[in-house]
Amino acid sequence: RALGTYEALINMADEVDVVYIATRHVYHRANTLLCLNGGLAVLCEKPFGMAIGEVNQMLNVAQARQTFLMEALSF
């Protein structure tokens, strides 16, 4: 099923096992945080974030929400 926004994806979180974030690097943090805060597990394409502070924020939210987060690498 195709969805137009990440917000639409959050609304069907109970039907989704994991989200693969492969947007432009500058959007990784925002898209990942939206999904994590919506209770969705995330595989985020590398680089995780544009700066270590972004990465730490993402890791902290995943830990606080007890939600899976992993950096992904596609070939």
C-alpha positions as CSV (number, residue, x, y, z in Angstrom):
1,R,0.0,0.0,0.0
2,A,1.3,3.4,-0.9
3,L,1.0,6.3,1.6
4,G,1.6,10.0,1.0
5,T,3.2,10.9,4.4
6,Y,4.9,9.6,7.4
7,E,2.0,10.9,9.4
8,A,-0.3,8.5,7.5
9,L,2.1,5.7,8.3
10,I,1.9,6.5,12.0
11,N,-1.9,6.1,11.8
12,M,-1.5,2.5,10.8
13,A,1.4,1.6,13.1
14,D,-0.4,-1.6,14.3
15,E,0.0,-2.9,10.7
16,V,3.7,-2.1,10.3
17,D,6.6,-4.1,11.5
18,V,9.4,-1.7,10.7
19,V,10.0,1.5,8.7
20,Y,13.1,2.0,6.4
21,I,14.1,5.6,6.3
22,A,15.8,6.4,3.0
23,T,15.0,10.0,2.6
24,R,17.7,12.7,2.1
25,H,20.2,12.8,4.9
26,V,19.0,16.1,6.2
27,Y,15.5,14.5,6.9
28,H,16.7,11.4,8.7
29,R,16.4,12.8,12.2
30,A,12.9,14.3,11.7
31,N,11.6,11.2,9.9
32,T,13.1,8.8,12.4
33,L,11.9,10.7,15.4
34,L,8.4,10.9,14.0
35,C,8.3,7.2,13.5
36,L,9.9,6.4,16.9
37,N,7.5,8.6,18.7
38,G,4.6,6.9,16.8
39,G,5.8,3.6,18.2
40,L,7.3,2.3,14.9
41,A,10.6,0.4,14.7
42,V,13.1,2.1,12.4
43,L,16.0,1.1,10.1
44,C,17.6,4.4,9.1
45,E,19.8,4.6,6.1
46,K,23.3,5.9,6.8
47,P,24.3,8.4,7.9
48,F,22.1,8.2,10.9
49,G,22.2,12.0,11.3
50,M,24.1,15.1,10.2
51,A,25.8,15.5,13.6
52,I,26.4,13.5,16.7
53,G,23.8,15.5,18.6
54,E,21.1,14.3,16.2
55,V,22.2,10.7,16.5
56,N,22.2,10.9,20.3
57,Q,18.7,12.4,20.3
58,M,17.4,9.6,18.1
59,L,19.1,7.0,20.3
60,N,17.7,8.6,23.4
61,V,14.1,8.6,22.1
62,A,14.4,5.0,20.9
63,Q,15.6,3.9,24.3
64,A,13.0,5.9,26.2
65,R,10.2,4.5,24.0
66,Q,11.8,1.0,24.1
67,T,11.6,1.0,20.3
68,F,14.0,-0.7,17.9
69,L,16.4,1.6,16.0
70,M,19.3,0.6,13.8
71,E,21.4,2.2,11.1
72,A,20.9,0.5,7.8
73,L,23.2,0.2,4.8
74,S,21.9,-0.7,1.3
75,F,24.0,-2.0,-1.4
